[in-house]
Every structure is written in structure tokens, then in C-alpha cells.
Amino acid sequence: MFSSTKDKKKYEEHLVLNHPGLPPYPSIADLNRLGIFPQGKNWKFNL
């Protein structure tokens, strides 16, 4: 599991290494285009 971080550099490194090709700061349009939907986490926003 990826632990929370407030370090922008660590977050971006995690994205590049673990999620290549995905936008680091996706918009709702990006999430819909990629077929990524909320998984019921209380910290996620509603689409």
C-alpha cells in the first residue's frame, strides 16, 4: 500500500515508477476517459 505523503517529489516519483503513462493530477474528464471510478474510499470525491 502507498502511504500518504505531503512531499510532491516523492508523489511524482511514485507515479512515474508505478503508473507510467497516467496523468499525475487527473481531472474528472481524465478519470472518465481512463475508466477509473471511485472505489468507496471516504477520502475520494464523487464523480
C-alpha positions as CSV (number, residue, x, y, z in Angstrom):
1,M,0.0,0.0,0.0
2,F,1.2,3.5,-0.8
3,S,1.5,5.6,2.3
4,S,0.3,9.2,2.3
5,T,2.9,11.9,1.6
6,K,3.0,15.6,1.5
7,D,6.2,15.5,-0.4
8,K,5.4,16.4,-4.1
9,K,8.6,15.0,-5.4
10,K,8.0,11.6,-3.7
11,Y,4.4,11.5,-5.1
12,E,5.6,12.3,-8.6
13,E,8.4,9.7,-8.4
14,H,5.8,7.1,-7.3
15,L,3.6,7.9,-10.2
16,V,6.5,7.7,-12.8
17,L,7.7,4.4,-11.4
18,N,4.4,2.7,-10.7
19,H,1.8,4.3,-13.1
20,P,3.7,5.2,-16.3
21,G,1.5,6.9,-18.9
22,L,-1.1,8.1,-16.4
23,P,-1.6,11.8,-15.6
24,P,-0.2,12.7,-12.2
25,Y,-3.0,15.2,-11.4
26,P,-6.1,13.8,-13.3
27,S,-9.2,15.8,-13.9
28,I,-12.6,14.2,-13.8
29,A,-12.5,14.0,-17.6
30,D,-9.2,12.1,-17.4
31,L,-10.7,9.6,-14.9
32,N,-13.8,9.0,-17.1
33,R,-11.6,8.6,-20.2
34,L,-9.4,6.1,-18.4
35,G,-12.4,4.2,-16.9
36,I,-11.2,4.9,-13.4
37,F,-14.1,5.1,-10.9
38,P,-14.3,5.7,-7.1
39,Q,-13.9,2.5,-5.0
40,G,-15.8,3.7,-2.0
41,K,-13.0,5.3,-0.1
42,N,-14.2,8.1,2.3
43,W,-11.4,10.5,1.1
44,K,-12.4,10.2,-2.6
45,F,-14.7,12.7,-4.3
46,N,-17.9,11.7,-6.0
47,L,-17.9,11.6,-9.8
